[in-house]
Amino acid sequence: MVLISFLSILGCYRLPDKYGRPLEHHDAQFQQGFAVERKKKSWGWCPIITAIVALFCCLPLGFCSTICAMLSYTDYKVQDYSSHKRKRCWSICCSVFAILFFMCGVAAIILLVYLFPNVWIAIYSRVIAALVRG
């Protein structure tokens, strides 16, 4: 449930209406026999910036996120909004997971250094001694 609400906040998942049907969004609204176009959808830099940050956090997920963000931008430029939205959501999700993996890794290293300080001091002193000897 938390994942569904997180994805609905990002705009990747639409919660169903009160009858259980998924909500559909179209680019044109039909009123009395003719189509009225909506205003042009906006585009932001958020997926590309988070993809670049994710690239430094976790290389495989960051690479996937960067590719999806670039493809999302291309789909936006050719006005394929449904594909743009899907690829933007994939980009943001990969970026979030890459950043979370990085944070978990840093937390694990800090926890190991805190729990086993004697081991890390011995390793550090051996590395320094090897560097001094040349």
Sine and cosine of phi, psi and omega as CSV:
sin_phi,cos_phi,sin_psi,cos_psi,sin_omega,cos_omega
0.00,0.00,-0.60,0.80,0.01,-1.00
-0.91,0.41,-0.65,0.76,0.02,-1.00
-0.90,0.44,-0.65,0.76,0.01,-1.00
-0.91,0.42,-0.67,0.74,0.02,-1.00
-0.93,0.36,-0.58,0.82,0.06,-1.00
-0.90,0.44,-0.70,0.71,0.01,-1.00
-0.93,0.38,-0.54,0.84,0.03,-1.00
-0.94,0.33,-0.51,0.86,0.07,-1.00
-0.92,0.40,-0.65,0.76,0.03,-1.00
-0.95,0.32,-0.29,0.96,-0.04,-1.00
1.00,-0.02,0.18,0.98,-0.03,-1.00
-1.00,0.07,-0.34,0.94,-0.08,-1.00
-0.67,-0.74,0.73,-0.68,0.04,-1.00
-0.98,-0.20,0.79,-0.61,0.08,-1.00
-0.93,0.37,0.61,-0.80,-0.03,-1.00
-0.93,0.36,0.32,-0.95,0.06,-1.00
-0.97,0.24,-0.12,-0.99,-0.11,-0.99
-0.93,0.37,-0.24,0.97,0.04,-1.00
-0.99,-0.14,0.04,1.00,0.05,-1.00
1.00,0.00,0.06,1.00,0.01,-1.00
-1.00,0.05,0.63,-0.78,0.05,-1.00
-0.94,0.35,0.56,-0.83,0.02,-1.00
-0.98,0.19,0.72,-0.69,0.00,-1.00
-0.95,-0.30,0.64,-0.77,0.09,-1.00
-0.83,-0.56,0.81,-0.58,0.00,-1.00
-0.91,-0.42,0.35,-0.94,0.00,-1.00
-0.98,0.18,-0.28,0.96,0.01,-1.00
-0.83,-0.56,0.64,-0.77,0.09,-1.00
-0.96,-0.27,0.68,-0.73,-0.01,-1.00
-0.98,-0.20,0.83,-0.55,0.01,-1.00
-0.75,-0.67,0.89,-0.46,0.09,-1.00
0.77,0.64,0.74,0.68,0.16,-0.99
1.00,-0.01,-0.06,1.00,0.06,-1.00
-0.70,-0.71,0.44,-0.90,-0.07,-1.00
-1.00,0.00,0.69,-0.73,0.07,-1.00
-0.90,-0.43,0.88,-0.47,-0.03,-1.00
-0.97,0.25,0.62,-0.79,0.11,-0.99
-0.98,0.22,0.24,-0.97,0.07,-1.00
-0.94,0.34,0.36,-0.93,-0.07,-1.00
-0.89,0.46,0.71,-0.71,-0.01,-1.00
-0.95,0.31,0.55,-0.84,-0.04,-1.00
-1.00,0.08,0.40,-0.91,0.04,-1.00
-0.81,-0.59,0.62,-0.79,-0.02,-1.00
-0.81,-0.59,0.26,-0.97,-0.01,-1.00
-1.00,0.08,-0.08,1.00,-0.11,-0.99
-0.82,0.57,-0.74,0.67,-0.01,-1.00
-0.89,0.46,-0.60,0.80,-0.03,-1.00
-0.96,0.29,-0.65,0.76,0.01,-1.00
-0.91,0.42,-0.71,0.70,0.02,-1.00
-0.92,0.39,-0.51,0.86,0.05,-1.00
-0.92,0.39,-0.63,0.78,0.03,-1.00
-0.93,0.37,-0.64,0.77,0.08,-1.00
-0.89,0.45,-0.67,0.75,0.01,-1.00
-0.92,0.40,-0.49,0.87,0.03,-1.00
-0.88,0.47,-0.56,0.83,0.04,-1.00
-0.99,0.15,-0.34,0.94,-0.02,-1.00
-1.00,0.10,-0.78,0.63,-0.03,-1.00
-0.61,-0.79,0.93,-0.36,-0.16,-0.99
-0.87,0.50,-0.75,0.66,-0.03,-1.00
-0.90,0.44,-0.75,0.67,0.01,-1.00
-0.94,0.35,-0.57,0.82,0.05,-1.00
-0.91,0.41,-0.61,0.79,0.05,-1.00
-0.91,0.41,-0.71,0.71,0.04,-1.00
-0.87,0.49,-0.68,0.74,0.00,-1.00
-0.91,0.42,-0.65,0.76,0.01,-1.00
-0.91,0.41,-0.69,0.72,0.03,-1.00
-0.88,0.47,-0.71,0.70,0.01,-1.00
-0.90,0.44,-0.61,0.79,0.01,-1.00
-0.92,0.40,-0.65,0.76,0.03,-1.00
-0.92,0.39,-0.66,0.75,0.04,-1.00
-0.92,0.40,-0.56,0.83,0.05,-1.00
-0.90,0.44,-0.67,0.75,0.04,-1.00
-0.89,0.45,-0.66,0.75,0.03,-1.00
-0.89,0.46,-0.68,0.73,0.03,-1.00
-0.91,0.42,-0.56,0.83,0.05,-1.00
-0.91,0.41,-0.66,0.75,-0.03,-1.00
-0.92,0.40,-0.51,0.86,0.03,-1.00
-1.00,-0.04,0.15,0.99,0.08,-1.00
0.89,0.45,0.58,0.82,0.14,-0.99
-0.99,-0.14,0.99,0.14,-0.19,-0.98
-0.95,0.33,-0.53,0.85,0.00,-1.00
-0.93,0.37,-0.68,0.73,0.05,-1.00
-0.93,0.36,-0.60,0.80,0.05,-1.00
-0.86,0.51,-0.70,0.71,-0.03,-1.00
-0.92,0.39,-0.67,0.74,0.00,-1.00
-0.89,0.46,-0.71,0.70,-0.02,-1.00
-0.95,0.32,-0.55,0.84,0.07,-1.00
-0.90,0.44,-0.66,0.75,0.02,-1.00
-0.91,0.42,-0.66,0.75,0.06,-1.00
-0.88,0.48,-0.65,0.76,0.00,-1.00
-0.90,0.44,-0.73,0.69,-0.02,-1.00
-0.92,0.40,-0.66,0.75,0.01,-1.00
-0.90,0.44,-0.69,0.72,0.05,-1.00
-0.89,0.45,-0.63,0.78,0.02,-1.00
-0.90,0.43,-0.70,0.71,-0.01,-1.00
-0.89,0.46,-0.70,0.72,0.01,-1.00
-0.92,0.40,-0.60,0.80,0.04,-1.00
-0.90,0.44,-0.69,0.72,0.01,-1.00
-0.92,0.40,-0.63,0.78,0.05,-1.00
-0.91,0.42,-0.66,0.75,0.06,-1.00
-0.87,0.48,-0.67,0.75,0.02,-1.00
-0.89,0.46,-0.71,0.71,0.00,-1.00
-0.91,0.42,-0.62,0.78,0.05,-1.00
-0.91,0.41,-0.62,0.78,0.05,-1.00
-0.90,0.44,-0.69,0.72,0.03,-1.00
-0.90,0.43,-0.66,0.75,0.03,-1.00
-0.90,0.44,-0.63,0.78,0.02,-1.00
-0.91,0.41,-0.66,0.76,0.02,-1.00
-0.91,0.41,-0.69,0.72,0.03,-1.00
-0.89,0.45,-0.65,0.76,0.01,-1.00
-0.91,0.42,-0.67,0.75,0.02,-1.00
-0.92,0.40,-0.63,0.77,0.04,-1.00
-0.91,0.41,-0.61,0.79,0.00,-1.00
-0.95,0.32,-0.63,0.77,-0.05,-1.00
-0.98,0.22,-0.56,0.83,-0.06,-1.00
-0.81,-0.58,0.93,0.36,-0.07,-1.00
-0.93,0.36,-0.54,0.84,-0.04,-1.00
-0.91,0.41,-0.62,0.79,0.02,-1.00
-0.90,0.43,-0.71,0.71,-0.04,-1.00
-0.94,0.35,-0.57,0.82,0.05,-1.00
-0.92,0.40,-0.65,0.76,0.03,-1.00
-0.91,0.42,-0.68,0.73,0.03,-1.00
-0.90,0.43,-0.70,0.72,-0.01,-1.00
-0.88,0.47,-0.68,0.73,-0.01,-1.00
-0.92,0.39,-0.58,0.81,0.05,-1.00
-0.92,0.39,-0.65,0.76,0.02,-1.00
-0.91,0.43,-0.70,0.72,0.03,-1.00
-0.90,0.44,-0.66,0.75,0.01,-1.00
-0.90,0.43,-0.64,0.77,0.03,-1.00
-0.92,0.40,-0.61,0.79,0.02,-1.00
-0.94,0.35,-0.58,0.82,-0.01,-1.00
-0.94,0.33,-0.65,0.76,0.00,-1.00
-0.92,0.39,-0.50,0.86,0.11,-0.99
1.00,0.04,0.00,0.00,0.00,0.00
